[in-house]
């Protein structure tokens, strides 16, 4: 069938209309994103508090006892040496003091937690010393665990570790199990005096002396106390990371969609409490930002001067954001250049009315992207780029974090095999502690990069929904398209 005749003239008519739903969609989705970010912030904050408690950090003794930890204090008065024949007398000034590094060996974690390093006097067996250092008080708050299988020590607290150095390279170490002193302290109004901890010279393989201290232990009713360190955290399944369908990577509990908090493995928490609190604050700020977007987009009324501006000059919340405003941080969730266009082709031959023989309907838009965040270095990481590049680097970083964690676990096993007499990794094992710090650094970088990808996905999602709804409603409301596809819509939706 011939469409044209030799006398026909083809006329193309193009119309462009702004979408009317871009701004309402941006406002509504921003509100949902704000709620998700607030949940993620609360999850990070409460996890930080759980980590802080597992590390024995509390406001005061009452706070520790209320949260199922013991309130303990060791008052170290000095180090009594065992003198061997031929050794220099204690009256030699060079032998008058020692450096003591004190740490807590907690339950459930192989890494000792350093409490304090200090200088103390060295005494001989007569109680004489050439130095006069004051006694040192060290407060610590170990976690209380019940042990129903041991009637003599039904409460477990872990142990104290002492590392002593003096003279020219002399080194000794000793451990004080706390479990056996709980009942003794309870029988003596909470305090035991003149506790002596044997320390062994690791070079001579013999007893080097004793650390002299007074020990106090106060615990509440462990069976009735609430244990925050293993309590239920807000399920992050309603958080922003899961909302934008970003899968959980890494070995930490943050953003992991589980209902009940999991205890960390033998290498302990791989996210530091201070860092988690700072990260929670960042999430809270981002939640407030989305809330601000939602409120502004919903209630904004342009001034008379703004209303007269050409669409390409707009810099205020409206249904049309020109490409020139794509990096404006105040308009980030609004989709770019969204408008509906129709192209109608008509024939005119001078004898009949114009006859339309073809009509095209399409939606024009800019690619969904968070231009407002830029493409520079992401805070807390060494990565740059847009969303796709950052997500690719996130997977690589997750693999590196896993490799670092496995290397740390291997190093722990090798160290324990070399020193089977040790239950924990002492602070003097610098190389393995450095490896743990690197593992923590990688896990924290992974969390930072995950949140950056989450924020960028959130903005892209908001823009994409505006574009999709604009296109969908344009099709549904078009009379020609509706008649053409009505049967398919009726059957398939």
Buried (B, 14 or more C-beta within 10 A) or exposed (E): EEEEEEEBEEEEEEEEEEBEBBBBBBBBBBBBBBBBBBBBBBBBBBBBBBBBBBBBBBEEBEBBBBBBBBBBBBBBBBBBBBBEEEEEEBEEEEBBBBBBBBBBBBBBBBBBBBBBEBEBBBBBEEEEBBBEBEEBEBBBBBBBBEEEEEEEBBBBBBBBBBBBBBBEEBBBBBBBBBBEBBBEBBEEEBBBEEBEBBBBBBEEEEEBBBBBBBBBBBBBEBEEBEBBBBBEBBBBBBBBBBBBEBEBBBBBBBBBEEEEBEEBBBBBBBBBBEBBBEBBEBBBEBBBBBBEBBBBBBEEEEEEEBEEBEBEEBBBBBBBBBEEBBEBEEBBBBBBBBBBBBEBBBBBBEEEEEEEEEBEBEBEBBEBBBBBBEBEEBEBBEBEBBBEEBBEBBEEBBEBBBEBBEEBBEBBEEBBEEEEEBBBBBBBBEEBBEBBEBBBBBBBBBBBBBBBBBBBBBBBBBBBBBBBBBBEBBBEEBEEBEEEBEEEEEEEE
